Amino acid sequence: HCMVENAKENENGEESTFAFDFVYLPIDFRTGFNKGYAFVNFTKAIAAWKFLLTASKKKWELFLSDKIRDVVAARLQGFEKLVHHFESMNFPCASEEVLPLCFSPPRDGMIKGNQWTIGRLLYRPSF
């Protein structure tokens, strides 16, 4: 989404707006499936607003699903608050693949940069 929207803005001579620095897709550790919602922290409020306007109340066409997505503001707002909330959380799993991710520099669809997980695994993988 960020890559497509930033390309549109760049074509119009505008500064890129879309980037995110945090994402978390909660998993139901009993079933192994996602819980149906995610947390994404856009680095600019205008990006979150534009995402809401373009992505909310739409079908998940990529997944051949009849479900309609809804974009809403989370109770926790901002990178620092999200990190503070999730960094002390325990996750009942053995894989970092399901932990919240942080990005620096923020992901904009072009720049990859560094990423790291936050939170604590309750089960350590055995080798």
Summary of the structure (lengths in Angstrom):
residues: 127
radius of gyration: 16.1
end to end distance: 37.8
largest distance: 52.5
contacts: 300
relative contact order: 0.21
helix: 28%
strand: 24%
